[in-house]
Amino acid sequence: MLFARDFRAIARDRLRGCFWAVLLVTLVAALLGGAVTNFGSGFQSNFHLQTEAGAEYGSAQSMLLDLLQSPRFQALESLIGLYTVAQLLIGGAVSIGLCRYNLLLLDRQERSMQTLWTGFSSFGKALGVVLLSWLYTMLWSLLFVIPGIIAAYRYSMALFVLAEDPSIGINEAITVSKRMMKGNKRRLFCLGFSFIGWALLASLPSLAVSFSLTTYLMSGYGQSVFAVPGTAWLSLWAVALVLALFGSCCVATYQNAAITAFYLDVSGQRHRIDGAAQPVQ
């Protein structure tokens, strides 16, 4: 049986010599809402939460509230809302393309950025799988949090199933994923948890910028930040956002390859990854 360390070893083997090219594809996919599992797609902005949190700090509170109510920021938040809706609509199709890209990576076959767009031929099914998986997960979550989490793992391979067999139906893809994940949910949880150190490391630059901004606002200099309407604050926030996106995509590049190896194992296609890592006895 293969474990988390084996899937990570397979991922490192396949990414050797092509990490930056795969990172670029992962970055584009993330911006468009793409992911290789149903847990959540793409890079979601938390602009609204960050700005409201900033409103609690010291003498800058009233000026920050005025800034948030300004037409410029309201327009920005509207654009972010439209962007989030667009991610939801096209994220499924991009996810299918990202799954195919990672499958080609694991098979050591030729691939390119164009592979991302191949999922749009199954646009309706991809959107249906994402929405139906989300609906089922939410219904299970009504019972309790734990059943909802288990349901998310149960449906997590549906995008891979659809990526490999575009003719399959939406419910059938979810059913196949459920069958694959029977007895394997703990393994996928352990695989995801094994990346927590990398995720924390990738978040450090963003956390440092956010901490510096918070300290600055609480130190009493907040008014000077907003003397020019939000320029300094917005610049720092933009830096934190870019660093967070880059760091998360670096981790996602590594993690996506490992999850793809996991899918090949649970789908009975282990021959496609044999030789890249020795199983742990």
Residue pairs with C-beta under 8 A, 6 or more apart in sequence:
1 279
1 280
2 261
2 262
2 265
2 270
2 277
2 279
2 280
3 187
3 190
3 279
3 280
4 187
4 190
4 191
4 193
4 194
4 258
5 194
5 277
5 280
6 261
6 277
6 278
6 279
6 280
7 191
7 258
7 259
7 261
7 262
7 265
7 277
8 191
8 194
8 254
8 258
9 276
9 277
10 106
10 257
10 258
10 261
10 273
10 276
10 277
11 254
11 255
11 257
11 258
11 260
11 261
12 254
13 276
13 277
14 105
14 106
14 108
14 257
14 276
15 22
15 105
15 253
15 254
15 257
18 105
19 253
22 101
22 105
22 253
22 257
23 249
23 250
23 253
24 113
25 98
25 101
25 113
25 115
25 116
26 98
26 249
26 252
26 253
26 256
27 245
27 246
27 249
28 113
28 116
29 35
29 42
29 94
29 95
29 97
29 98
29 101
29 116
30 42
30 43
30 245
30 248
30 249
30 252
31 42
31 43
31 245
32 42
32 87
32 90
32 91
32 94
32 116
33 41
33 42
33 86
33 87
33 88
33 90
33 91
33 94
33 95
34 41
34 42
34 91
34 94
34 95
34 97
34 98
34 116
35 41
35 42
35 91
35 95
35 98
35 252
36 95
36 98
36 99
36 102
36 159
36 160
36 256
36 259
36 260
37 156
37 157
37 159
37 259
38 129
38 130
38 133
38 134
38 137
38 152
38 155
38 156
38 158
38 159
39 152
39 156
41 87
41 88
41 91
41 92
41 94
41 95
41 130
42 87
42 91
42 94
43 245
43 248
43 249
44 84
44 87
45 80
45 83
45 84
45 241
47 76
47 77
47 80
47 237
48 77
48 80
50 210
50 237
51 64
51 67
51 68
51 73
51 237
52 68
54 60
54 64
54 213
54 214
54 217
54 233
55 61
55 64
55 65
55 68
57 64
57 214
57 217
57 218
57 222
58 217
58 218
58 219
58 220
58 222
59 220
59 222
59 223
60 217
60 222
60 223
60 225
60 226
61 222
63 222
63 223
63 226
64 222
64 226
64 233
67 73
67 226
67 229
67 230
67 233
68 74
70 229
72 229
73 230
88 130
89 127
90 120
90 123
91 130
92 119
92 123
92 126
92 127
92 128
92 129
92 130
92 131
92 159
93 119
93 120
93 122
93 123
93 126
93 127
94 116
94 119
95 119
95 126
95 130
95 159
96 118
96 119
96 122
96 126
96 159
96 162
96 163
97 115
97 116
97 117
97 118
97 119
97 120
97 163
98 116
98 119
98 256
99 119
99 159
99 160
99 163
99 260
100 115
100 118
100 119
100 163
101 111
101 115
101 116
102 256
102 257
102 259
102 260
103 160
103 163
103 164
103 260
103 264
104 110
104 111
104 115
105 111
105 257
105 260
106 257
106 260
106 261
106 264
106 272
106 273
107 272
119 126
119 163
121 166
122 162
122 166
125 162
125 166
125 168
125 169
125 170
125 173
126 159
126 162
128 170
129 158
129 159
129 162
129 170
129 173
129 174
130 159
132 170
132 171
132 174
133 152
133 155
133 158
133 174
136 151
136 155
136 174
137 148
137 151
137 152
137 155
138 148
140 147
140 148
140 150
140 151
141 147
141 148
141 151
142 148
150 185
153 181
153 185
153 188
153 189
154 177
154 178
154 181
154 185
155 174
155 177
155 178
155 181
156 177
156 181
156 188
157 176
157 177
157 180
157 181
157 263
157 266
157 267
158 173
158 174
158 176
158 177
159 173
160 177
160 260
160 263
160 267
161 168
161 173
161 176
161 177
161 180
161 267
162 168
162 173
165 173
168 176
180 263
180 266
180 267
181 188
181 266
184 266
187 262
187 266
188 259
188 262
191 258
191 259
191 262
192 255
195 251
195 254
195 255
195 258
198 251
198 254
198 255
199 248
199 251
201 247
202 247
202 248
202 250
202 251
203 244
203 247
203 248
204 247
205 240
205 243
205 244
205 247
206 240
206 241
206 243
206 244
206 247
209 236
209 239
209 240
209 243
210 240
212 236
213 233
213 236
213 237
213 240
216 222
216 225
217 225
217 233
225 232
225 233
226 232
226 233
261 273
261 276
264 270
264 272
264 273
265 273
